[in-house]
Amino acid sequence: MADKTRTEPDWQDLRAFLALARHGSLSAAARTLSVNHVTVARRIHALEAALNEKLVERRPEGYVLTSAGSRALEVASDMETAVQTLGRGETDGSPKGLVRVNAAPALAHGFLATRLTEIAIAFPGLDIDLAAEMRAVSLERHETDIAVRFNRPQDGDVIAKPLVTMGYGFYGIPSVCKEVENGTTPVFIGFNELNAHLFEAAWLARHFPDARLAFRTNNQVSQALAVQSGVALALLPHYVGRMQEGLRLCRLEPAPPSRDLWLVIRSQDRKDVAIRTVTEHLTRAFAAERALFED
C-alpha cells in the first residue's frame, strides 16, 4: 500500500478479524458475531486500512492469513484475553476468562462435559466453551485453546501431552451378545454415510464388509443408546460402552487397535493461567479414569 500512515485499530474491527481468522469464511464469522457478512468484510477492510497491512487473502478453500495477519492474530488474541479478564475486574492471579476446548462429539458429550463443569464450579471466574466437532479445528488460527485429539501433531508450534490409550470393543445387551457368541451373524449400529471416513466406520467396513447396519447415527453416544434397544451391536470406545447401563463387552473378534489421545495447546499459551488450569484438570481427570478407556 502506498500510504504508510497507521491509525489506532477499532476493537470491533479486531473482533471481526478474530472471527474470520478462526472460521475461515465471512459467513461463519458473521454468524459468530450475529451480523451480516458485508459488515465483516467492511470491518476487515477498515482494519487493514488502519494497520496499512494486508491481513487476509481469499482462496478457493476460504480466507487465509498473510504473514502480517498471523502476527496480528497473535496480538488480537492477547487483547481479547485481556479484555475478558479486565471485564471481571479481578487481578488476583486466579484463573479467569474464557477457555475453549475442542474434541470429537462422543468424547465431548460422553466424558468431557461433566469433567469440565467441575472446573467451572471450582473457579467462578473461569468460563468453559466445549465444542464437539468431527473436524480437527486449528489451534494456530485460534479456533480453540485446547484440543483433545487422536495422533500426536507433527508440526505447528504446539505442546502435546499424552492422556490415555483408548481401546475399542463390540458392545450389546447380554441377549444379543450371547446370540453372536453362539454363531449368529452380527448386525451392527454404526456411522452414517457422511461419516464413513472416520476411523471406526472405515475399520468396520474393512473387516466386516458384508455386515448389515441396522441403525446409523453420527455420534457414538447415540449409538450406545441405540444398542440398549437390543437391535444390534456397536463398535464403541470402551469408555462409551462401559458407561452405558445394561451393555456388556461381546466376545467378537477382531477388534480395532487402541489409539492414543493427546491434549494439545499452543506453545505461547503454556504460561496462561486459565489454559494451564484447564489442561491440568483434564490431565488429572483422564489419569484418574484411565481404566475406563484402556483394554
Secondary structure, DSSP 8 states (H G I E B T S, - for coil): ----------HHHHHHHHHHHHHSSHHHHHHHHTS-HHHHHHHHHHHHHHHTS--EEEETTEEEE-HHHHHHHHHHHHHHHHHHHHHTT--SSS--EEEEEEE-HHHIIIIIHHHHHHHHHH-TTEEEEEEE-SS---TTTTS-SEEEEES---SSSEEEEEEEEE-EEEEE-HHHHHHHHTT----EEE--GGGTTSHHHHHHHHHSTT--EEEE-S-HHHHHHHHTTTS-EEEEEHHHHHHSTT-EE---S-----EEEEEEEEGGGTT-HHHHHHHHHHHHHHHHTHHHH--
